[in-house]
């Protein structure tokens, strides 16, 4: 689960996070082959049924609290013609202003922490986010971001086209065994799915509509609260 950079990793200039280089890539201009030529072989790649594809890189950046570098992921999304349309990496929001809508949403029950692809990416979260471990669940008291394979066991509201995903989400403790979680997912027009929030319990069932932004999310919450699963949770 934890990746400790080796001396070879640290000596590889391609693995060092260089935001200035990443900022030179442009939506609608940069091609997939340009990315590979500049950054080398990606850590992972994926293709969607809608024609969009993604390349992912795991760079190294200075650690927040320790000398060991953190994993800093970067994702690049391309259209059916291999033209760059979106990018997500540390501080990319400063130079990338892409319209990712319309979005679709789903609230799902998942099994997370599956397989060897789970990785702690580093990052610090507020100490008061940490919670006591559930009974019988061994945890490591850390805070940051994790990338994990999840399997959608049940869709409680909304729609999701893929049942097996690899997503990134915030953690206040790393569970050492597969665990059940409830996640609010958003999927943009490029087919990229992100975790908006998550919990070990279906906490969204108890959320007030006033705390939801956007008509689509309000409609999702109403659908969720009228479902049998939500009634049991309340």
Helices and strands as residue ranges (DSSP letters): H 7-11, G 13-15, H 19-22, H 32-39, E 44-47, E 53-61, E 70-78, E 84-88, G 92-94, E 104-122, G 127-129, E 139-140, E 144-158, E 164-171, E 174-175, E 179-187, E 193-199, G 203-206, G 209-211, H 215-225, H 228-233
